[in-house]
Amino acid sequence: MDKKLKILFISSEVEGFSKTGGLADVAKSLPIELRNLGHEVKIITPFYRAINHSEDAQQLLNLVLKTDYSRPDIHFQVHQLDLDGIPVLTIDNAHYFDRDGLYGEDNRAYQDNGERFAFFSWAAIKACDAMDFTPDIIHCNDWHTGLVPYLLKTRYADNSRFADTKTVFTTHNACYQGIFDKSQLNIIPEVGSCMDDRVLDNYSYINYLKVGLTYSDKINTVSPNYASELLTPLGSHGMSELFIRRIHDFEGILNGCDYNDWNPETDPYIPVNFSATDISGKEICKNTLQKEVGLPSSDNPFFGMVCRITDQKGFGLILPMLERFLKHNVQVVIVGSGEPSITGQLNAIAAHFPNKFKFINIYSDKLAHMVEAGADFFLMPSIFEPCGLNQLYSLAYGTLPIVRAVGGLKDTVLDYDQDPDSANGFVFFDPNPNQLLHILRRALLLYIEHPEEMLRLKTKAMQSHFYWSDAAKHYEHLYYSALKKLHF
Ligand SMILES: Nc1ncnc2c1ncn2[C@@H]1O[C@H](COP(=O)(O)OP(=O)(O)O[C@H]2O[C@H](CO)[C@@H](O)[C@H](O)[C@H]2O)[C@@H](O)[C@H]1O
């Protein structure tokens, strides 16, 4: 039997403590399942001003990073919080993290994000060392942690604690690369000076995602189909050469659904619980959702959407066809916050269709759960989607996902017309508003003309399962293969 591992899981957000999107969900559920496999896991994340449960934090360490003679030392504290028995170590430095947002405010990124996450990456390694924790694996996530593998192979190369430590880097979204002027690395002077053209953009900008992908022992992304897209010029956000270069160390591992948090039988956010064997409570959830968002009570089909409001999520397809779709007897609700150019247009359309369409510009866990439970259909017409979690949550609640065949959406949703018996939703291909309108009308027609078939499909959707325990076994395998790698 392979040995049990010590794993340090580094993420810029963790569900239950801080969250802007799906990365947080993964950083909670995956460590728990890895621990359930018998591994010793610790999580490291920033201590933001908005971190939940901060009052429970116990201070563990008071540490100092020494930069160079021209700059003052950086002092920081490490606090410990608890996630289901897993230590969550938080890096606390008021200058970098005691701010209103995680990455920015008013939809504008903080100008010093490069410096903030350079500090975080360095502090995470320093904290690990100071705690006397010798990890077999350091698992990094997204650009925020991209410098960790590099620091281990340079500044910490001679530190015996990390001599046998291997790094795994997961790309949750290759569109966000963390590209910064080299000056943002001045706090770690020797790092900035020895970066080469594998990780530089236009000679002077450091690309943190490229750093992580270049210097980690193994790399992966969050679905097999997105992994294959990342190997192509069209689907790789300009990074295909790098992924191709590392093809033997690269794979796609599908995310899971956390059925403790997303379970219609136990969900505390919804008015009535229901299950695949008795779905009747879903109707009450729909009525309550209509009241909550200010739509009239109605049996018309209800289409829901919850997401960060960005181009990625398909608003370039939705906005040109939404008014045409709203001419039908339907109700639509979109919950999310993000880009003002999109939210402004959604507000304008909502003003014209007060009884049919609501745009709720908010981040709300409760509303996200209510939409998953109360809607008949869930919209995810993404332009790209590394994995997607809301389609998995929708399936669990018998809310049929309507998705574009990209990334992980293609791996998890099967189209009704393609194969009615095994289908669990609706899938379209071309990134074209008319294709989206067409598939929405197909869904609408099924709802109106074949209610018994709708019911069968909803029940079928609730039987599709994507377990984090399965994903954790794949990660375990990736960790063991990283440990077998020789130094490079
Ligand atoms: N307004 C709001 N109110 C409440 N909750 C909201 C919300 N807006 C978003 N959420 C929540 O944030 C999460 C979004 O997760 P996704 O995986 O669908 O997308 P995201 O693009 O953030 O994640 C990226 O990382 C994940 C994790 O790997 C990949 O699945 C995904 O494809 C990739 O783009 C869900 O839990 C959702 O309910």
The ligand as an SDF file (V2000), in Angstrom:
LIG
                    3D

 38 41  0  0  0  0  0  0  0  0999 V2000
  -23.8870   35.7260   -7.0020 N   0  0  0  0  0  0  0  0  0  0  0  0
  -23.6000   34.5790   -6.3990 C   0  0  0  0  0  0  0  0  0  0  0  0
  -24.1850   34.2620   -5.2260 N   0  0  0  0  0  0  0  0  0  0  0  0
  -23.8910   33.0930   -4.6080 C   0  0  0  0  0  0  0  0  0  0  0  0
  -23.0450   32.1640   -5.0970 N   0  0  0  0  0  0  0  0  0  0  0  0
  -22.4420   32.4460   -6.2600 C   0  0  0  0  0  0  0  0  0  0  0  0
  -22.6720   33.6450   -6.9650 C   0  0  0  0  0  0  0  0  0  0  0  0
  -21.9280   33.6310   -8.0940 N   0  0  0  0  0  0  0  0  0  0  0  0
  -21.2490   32.4580   -8.1020 C   0  0  0  0  0  0  0  0  0  0  0  0
  -21.5700   31.7470   -6.9910 N   0  0  0  0  0  0  0  0  0  0  0  0
  -21.0640   30.4400   -6.5900 C   0  0  0  0  0  0  0  0  0  0  0  0
  -19.6990   30.3320   -7.0110 O   0  0  0  0  0  0  0  0  0  0  0  0
  -19.4580   29.0180   -7.5110 C   0  0  0  0  0  0  0  0  0  0  0  0
  -19.1690   29.1170   -9.0000 C   0  0  0  0  0  0  0  0  0  0  0  0
  -18.5510   28.0030   -9.3820 O   0  0  0  0  0  0  0  0  0  0  0  0
  -18.2070   27.6130  -10.9070 P   0  0  0  0  0  0  0  0  0  0  0  0
  -17.3360   26.4170  -10.8410 O   0  0  0  0  0  0  0  0  0  0  0  0
  -19.4680   27.3750  -11.6390 O   0  0  0  0  0  0  0  0  0  0  0  0
  -17.5160   28.8830  -11.5300 O   0  0  0  0  0  0  0  0  0  0  0  0
  -16.1670   29.7730  -11.4000 P   0  0  0  0  0  0  0  0  0  0  0  0
  -16.0730   30.3470  -12.7510 O   0  0  0  0  0  0  0  0  0  0  0  0
  -16.2570   30.7130  -10.2630 O   0  0  0  0  0  0  0  0  0  0  0  0
  -14.9770   28.7700  -11.0670 O   0  0  0  0  0  0  0  0  0  0  0  0
  -13.7620   28.3820  -11.7480 C   0  0  0  0  0  0  0  0  0  0  0  0
  -13.2090   27.3280  -10.9330 O   0  0  0  0  0  0  0  0  0  0  0  0
  -14.1010   26.2470  -10.7720 C   0  0  0  0  0  0  0  0  0  0  0  0
  -13.4740   25.2810   -9.7840 C   0  0  0  0  0  0  0  0  0  0  0  0
  -12.5140   24.4550  -10.3450 O   0  0  0  0  0  0  0  0  0  0  0  0
  -14.4400   25.6100  -12.1140 C   0  0  0  0  0  0  0  0  0  0  0  0
  -15.4580   24.6380  -11.8930 O   0  0  0  0  0  0  0  0  0  0  0  0
  -14.9800   26.6800  -13.0690 C   0  0  0  0  0  0  0  0  0  0  0  0
  -15.2140   26.1220  -14.3530 O   0  0  0  0  0  0  0  0  0  0  0  0
  -13.9770   27.8210  -13.1500 C   0  0  0  0  0  0  0  0  0  0  0  0
  -14.4150   28.8410  -14.0410 O   0  0  0  0  0  0  0  0  0  0  0  0
  -20.6930   28.2150   -7.1990 C   0  0  0  0  0  0  0  0  0  0  0  0
  -20.6320   27.6760   -5.9140 O   0  0  0  0  0  0  0  0  0  0  0  0
  -21.7900   29.2930   -7.2560 C   0  0  0  0  0  0  0  0  0  0  0  0
  -22.9660   28.9200   -6.5930 O   0  0  0  0  0  0  0  0  0  0  0  0
  1  2  1  0
  2  3  1  0
  2  7  2  0
  3  4  2  0
  4  5  1  0
  5  6  2  0
  6  7  1  0
  6 10  1  0
  7  8  1  0
  8  9  2  0
  9 10  1  0
 10 11  1  0
 11 12  1  0
 11 37  1  0
 12 13  1  0
 13 14  1  0
 13 35  1  0
 14 15  1  0
 15 16  1  0
 16 17  2  0
 16 18  1  0
 16 19  1  0
 19 20  1  0
 20 21  2  0
 20 22  1  0
 20 23  1  0
 23 24  1  0
 24 25  1  0
 24 33  1  0
 25 26  1  0
 26 27  1  0
 26 29  1  0
 27 28  1  0
 29 30  1  0
 29 31  1  0
 31 32  1  0
 31 33  1  0
 33 34  1  0
 35 36  1  0
 35 37  1  0
 37 38  1  0
M  END
$$$$
